[in-house]
């Protein structure tokens, strides 16, 4: 079963195109190092919560949009090796993240159910 790295962050709303340009470049690097798929999602319908919510989780500011993205790997071992190699790739050395990495939430997940994997 696949392994997923999941991320939630905020991006300056006015910098959507810059973010997508960055995301395309980074996705190419990860795919060249074994990722099966990279998906980037621009927040569209994210209600404000009273206890928790996507905007609250990443301390979204009024001029920011929440993004959700994930990388699908064939396995955790492939993810560990691929991520290590991607981060050592010269193209990643000078890549400036167009968001505040300190407010990004991320983690690795074992796939428990995948209705597309039939």
C-alpha positions as CSV (number, residue, x, y, z in Angstrom):
1,X,0.0,0.0,0.0
2,X,1.2,3.6,-0.7
3,X,2.6,6.0,1.8
4,X,1.5,9.7,1.9
5,X,3.3,12.8,3.1
6,X,0.6,15.4,3.9
7,X,1.0,19.1,4.4
8,X,-1.1,22.2,5.2
9,X,0.3,25.7,4.9
10,X,-0.7,29.3,4.1
11,X,0.3,31.3,1.0
12,X,-0.1,35.0,0.4
13,X,-3.3,35.1,-1.8
14,X,-1.6,37.5,-4.2
15,X,1.2,35.1,-4.7
16,X,-0.8,32.1,-6.0
17,X,1.0,32.0,-9.4
18,X,4.4,32.2,-7.7
19,X,3.4,29.4,-5.3
20,X,2.2,27.2,-8.2
21,X,5.5,27.8,-10.1
22,X,7.4,26.8,-7.1
23,X,5.2,23.8,-6.5
24,X,5.7,22.5,-10.1
25,X,9.5,22.7,-9.8
26,X,9.5,20.9,-6.4
27,X,7.0,18.3,-7.7
28,X,9.3,17.5,-10.6
29,X,12.2,16.9,-8.2
30,X,10.2,14.6,-5.9
31,X,8.9,12.7,-8.8
32,X,12.4,12.2,-10.2
33,X,13.3,10.8,-6.8
34,X,10.5,8.2,-6.7
35,X,7.2,10.0,-5.8
36,X,4.3,8.6,-7.6
37,X,2.1,11.8,-7.4
38,X,2.2,15.3,-6.1
39,X,-1.2,17.1,-5.5
40,X,-1.5,20.8,-4.7
41,X,-4.9,22.2,-3.6
42,X,-5.7,25.9,-3.2
43,X,-8.2,26.5,-0.3
44,X,-11.7,27.4,-1.6
45,X,-14.3,26.5,1.0
46,X,-12.6,26.6,4.5
47,X,-15.0,27.5,7.3
48,X,-13.6,29.3,10.3
49,X,-13.8,27.1,13.3
50,X,-14.7,27.7,16.9
51,X,-12.3,25.1,18.3
52,X,-10.2,24.1,15.3
53,X,-10.2,24.5,11.6
54,X,-7.7,24.6,8.7
55,X,-7.3,28.4,9.0
56,X,-6.8,28.3,12.7
57,X,-4.4,25.4,12.5
58,X,-1.9,27.3,10.4
59,X,-2.7,30.8,11.8
60,X,-4.0,32.1,8.5
61,X,-3.8,35.9,8.1
62,X,-6.5,37.8,6.2
63,X,-4.3,38.1,3.1
64,X,-3.4,34.4,3.0
65,X,-5.0,31.3,1.5
66,X,-4.7,27.8,3.0
67,X,-3.1,25.2,0.8
68,X,-3.3,21.4,1.2
69,X,-0.8,19.3,-0.6
70,X,0.4,15.7,-0.5
71,X,3.0,13.5,-2.0
72,X,2.2,9.8,-2.8
73,X,5.0,7.3,-2.5
74,X,5.1,3.6,-3.3
75,X,6.1,2.8,0.4
76,X,7.5,4.4,3.5
77,X,11.0,3.1,2.6
78,X,10.7,4.8,-0.9
79,X,9.6,8.0,0.8
80,X,12.5,8.0,3.2
81,X,15.0,7.5,0.5
82,X,13.3,9.7,-2.0
83,X,12.9,12.6,0.4
84,X,16.5,12.4,1.5
85,X,17.7,12.4,-2.2
86,X,15.2,15.2,-3.1
87,X,16.5,17.4,-0.3
88,X,20.1,16.9,-1.4
89,X,19.2,17.7,-5.0
90,X,20.9,20.9,-6.2
91,X,17.6,22.3,-7.4
92,X,16.3,22.3,-3.9
93,X,19.3,24.0,-2.4
94,X,18.2,27.5,-3.6
95,X,14.5,26.9,-3.7
96,X,12.8,29.6,-1.5
97,X,9.5,28.4,0.0
98,X,6.8,30.9,-0.8
99,X,5.2,30.4,2.6
100,X,6.1,30.4,6.2
101,X,7.4,26.9,6.9
102,X,7.1,27.5,10.7
103,X,3.3,27.5,10.3
104,X,3.2,24.4,8.1
105,X,1.7,21.2,9.4
106,X,3.1,18.0,8.0
107,X,3.4,14.3,8.6
108,X,3.6,10.9,7.1
109,X,0.6,8.6,6.8
110,X,0.1,4.9,6.1
111,X,-2.7,4.5,3.6
112,X,-5.5,2.7,5.4
113,X,-8.2,2.8,2.7
114,X,-7.9,3.8,-1.0
115,X,-11.0,3.4,-3.1
116,X,-9.0,4.2,-6.3
117,X,-6.7,1.2,-5.7
118,X,-9.1,-1.5,-7.0
